[in-house]
């Protein structure tokens, strides 16, 4: 799934962007889970819309993760 040797061969800039991509995946995933799980949010949004938006954020996080993991070395 994740090739560690390919990660070591990347340039420092590509390595930084990969780590940044993984960090953004975690941010979107956490934000989606927080929106779904937090019942007393300071912002008033109907529960069904919070669940829909949270699910969309989780799906977007999964799409970002697949894009980061599928990055290939430029030839």
QUILIN-V928208 format. One record per residue. RES is the residue in one small letter. D_CENTER is the distance of its C-alpha to the mean C-alpha in whole Angstrom. Layout:
# QUILIN-V928208
[[RES/D_CENTER] [RES/D_CENTER]]
This chain:
# QUILIN-V928208
[[x/16] [x/16] [x/19] [x/19] [x/22] [x/21] [x/18] [x/22] [x/23] [x/21] [x/22] [x/21] [x/19] [x/17] [x/16] [x/15] [x/13] [x/12] [x/11] [x/10] [x/7] [x/6] [x/7] [x/5] [x/2] [x/5] [x/6] [x/5] [x/6] [x/8] [x/10] [x/10] [x/12] [x/14] [x/15] [x/16] [x/18] [x/19] [x/23] [x/24] [x/22] [x/24] [x/23] [x/25] [x/23] [x/24] [x/23] [x/22] [x/20] [x/18] [x/17] [x/17] [x/15] [x/13] [x/13] [x/12] [x/8] [x/8] [x/9] [x/7] [x/3] [x/6] [x/8] [x/5] [x/6] [x/9] [x/10] [x/9] [x/11] [x/14] [x/15] [x/19] [x/21] [x/23] [x/27]]
